[in-house]
């Protein structure tokens, strides 16, 4: 023991001999020093995995910031389409259509099977404790891996095959393919590509006599469902502003009664909504007056 501030005095540390001296935390050596051996999972292996994960995450963030995803075509609620998820979710989409994963068994399909799958993934380190790194000498891990790969490939192929069969049975053409074909036709004809500028120009056409009672008839008959409340149209439904430039009263009345192209007859729907024949006649006359020159 030391007394006072004497620097030359011998310092003696007094300890309890019953307390054993510990070696502290010993970091295991790298497994490469021992052929056939593996490194410690904590902290060596786990730290390396975390560092790799951080690098991948940062690289992914840089990619998404530097190259933002392009916007697709505007959604068309009136189009008849077969909904499909992105390609990397096709196997889940097909799996959830199976009898034991939907309907009365939806809880089993969403929680039961997925719970078993994730549970097996969590138990792999405890079930496969061997030191071998060759896949054919690790039957449990290899079997789970190959089973998962085969299931994903099979379900993805089944989903896409069923989608193509539905397209063929209904005679539908995917919207993006239809747009590409139209763009190719315009290019071959020497026409400029369609753009949002055309739609913006049509928005500038004013509604003629918007206080006319026919405006309420338009809403009451349900025409705004497709042509929008501002009459600018949406999806495949054209704008009604300036429709009088190309259609007269008789033609419009005929379209309301019999339909045209993709537009069905709206006569019965309007009558069921309480619109009279006289109001429909006034509506046709009012729509015929919608001209850009006025």
N, C-alpha and C positions, 0 to 999 in steps of 0.2 A: 504494500500500500504506500501511497505517497502522501507527504504532509506539507502543507503550505505551497509556496511557489518555487521551491528549490528544484532547479532544472537538472542538477547532477545527482539527484536522489534516485535510487533504484526503485523502479515501479514493479510491484508484484501483484499479479491478478489472482484473486481468490475465487475458486469455482467449486461446484459441487461434483464430486467424483462419481456420483450416482447417475448423473445425466450423461448419456452417451453422446459422443460427438457424431453428428450426421454428416453425410457427404453432399447434402443438398440435392437439387434436381439435376440428374445426369441426362444430357441429351443423347439419345441413341445414335450411334454412328450411321453413316449412309449405308444403305443395303448393298451398294455396289462393291463394298469392301468384303462382302460375304456372298460369294456366288451361291445361288439357290435360296438365299434368305430374302426376307422382305423387310421393308422399313416400318417403323412404328406408325400406326394410323394417326395417332395424336402425339405430338403436333405436326410431325414431318409431312406425312401424306396430305393431311387435311389443309395445311397451310399452302402447299403447292397447288392444290385444287382451287382454293380460294383465289390465289394470285392469277391462275389461268382464267377463272371466271371473271375476275375484275377486268383483265385485259380484253376478253371477248366482249363484255358489256360495254366498255368504253369504245371499242371499235364499232360496235353496233350503233351506239348513240351518235358517233361521228358520221356514220353512213346515213342514218336517218335525217340528220340535220343538213348534211351537205347535198343529199339527193332525196328531197321530199317525194312522197308517193304522189303520182299524178292523179288528178280527179277523173273519175269515170263519167259515163254519160248520165245526164239528169234522170232521176227516177221517174218512171211513167206508171202511175197507179192504175191507169186504164188499160195497160197492155196485158195481154194474156201470156203469162210466162210460167215456166216450171222453176220454182225456186231451188237453187243449189248453193251449197256453201263453197268456200274456197277449197282448192284441191287437197290441202293438208288436213282438212276436217272431213273429207269424204268417208273415211273409214268409220268415224264416229257417227256420221249421218246415216250410213247403212246399218251400223250396229243397232242404233236406236229404232230401226224399223223391224228388227227381228221379233218374233212372237213373244219370246221370254223377256224382252227388254222394253216392251211397250204395252199399252192397254192395261189390263189388270195386273201385269207384272212390271209396271214401270218402276216401282220402288226397288224391286230385285235387280232390274237392269241398270238403273242409275246409281244405286248405292251398294247393292250386294256384290255384283260382279266387279265393279270398279274398286270397291273396298278390298276384295280378295286380291285383285291385281296389284294395287298399291301396297297392300300388306305383304304380299310375296316379295315385292321389290325391296321393302324395308328389311325383310328377314334374310335376304340373300347373304349379307356379310356374316350372319350367324349360322346359316345352313352350309355355306361353302367356305370352310375354314382351311382348305388345303393350301399348300405353298406353290403348287404348280401354276404356271402362267399359260401353258398351252391349252387351248380351248377344248381339245378332245379328251383332256384328262381332268376337265372340270364339268362333269355331266349336269349338275343342277343348274349352274349359271348358263351353260351353253344351251341347255334344253329350253329354259325360259326365254333366252334371247332369240333363238330360232323360231320358237312358237309365236312370239310377239311379231317378228318380221313377217312370217307367213300369214298371220291373221290380218295385219295391216294391208299387205299387198292384195290379199283375197277380197277383203271388204271394200277397198278402194276400187278395184276392178269391177266388183259387183255393182257398186253405186254408179259408176260411169256407164256401164253397159245398160243398166236399167234406165238411166237418163236418156241415152240415145234411142232406146226402144220407145220411150214416151214421146220423144220428138217426132219419130217416124210415124207413130200411131196417130198423133194429133195433127201432123202436117205442119208443125211449127218450125220456124227458123229462129235461132237465138238472136236477140236484139243486136249484139255487137257484130255478128256476122252480117245481118241485114244492113246495118249502117255501113259496114265496110264495102258491101256489094254496091250500095247506092253511091258511095263516094267514088268507087272505081268506075261506075257508069258515067258519073259527071266528069271525071277526069278524061275518059275516052271521048266524051262528047265535046271536050274543050271548055266545059263550064267551070266557073270558080266553085270552090267548096262552100258548103253551107256553113254559116257561122251564127253566133248569137247576135250579130249586128242586124241580121234580117228580122229576128224576133223583136229586137229593141226598136227597130223602125216601125213595126206593126203596133207596138205599144203606144206610139205617138198619135195614132188615129183616134180622134175623139168620138164619143158616143153621141149620135144625133138624137135630139129630143129625149134626153135621159129621164125627164120627168113624165114621160108618157106612161099611162097605166099598163101598157104592154110590158114595161120593165118588170112590174110585179108579176105579170103572167109568166114571164121568162123564168122567174125564180120559183113560182108556184108549180109550174110544169116540170121542174127538176132539170131544166137545161143547164143550170149553172154547175151541176155535178161534173159535167165533162168540159164545158166551155168556160168555167170559172165565173165568179160573181162579177168580175170586171170585164167579162166578155173577151178577154185576151186569149182564151183557149189554154189548154194544157195537155201535155202528152201528145197523143195522136189526134186530139180534137182541135180543129182549126179555130182561129180567132173569128169572132162574129163582127168585129169592128171593120167596116168597109165591105161587108159581105154583099151589100147591094150593088157594088161595082160589077159583080160577075153573075149574080142570081137575081131574078125578078120574083115578084110575089107568088106567082103560080108555081114556080120551081121550088121555092122555099116551102110552100104549103105541101107540095108533093113529097118533099124530103121528110117533113114532120110526120106525114101520114104513112109513107111506105119505107122510109129510110134510104140510105145510099152508102155503098161501100161497107166500111166497118161500123157505120152508124146505124143502129136498129131503128125501127119505127117508134116514135115517141107519142103517137096519138093516143093509144089506149092508156099509157101511163099518165098522160096529162088529164084525160077524162076521169080516171080513177082518183086523181088528186083534186078534182073539183073544178077543173077548167072547162068552160063551155066551148061549143063549136064557134060561137061568135068571137070569143076571146082568142081562140087559135087563129081565126081569120085576121083579127087585129094584130096579133103577134107577127104573122107572116108579112102583113103590110108594113109594120114598123121595122122589121128586119130588112125588108127590101129598101127602106129609106136610109139605111146605114151606108153612106157613101163617103169616100175620102174627100170628094170635091166640096162637100157641104160643110 
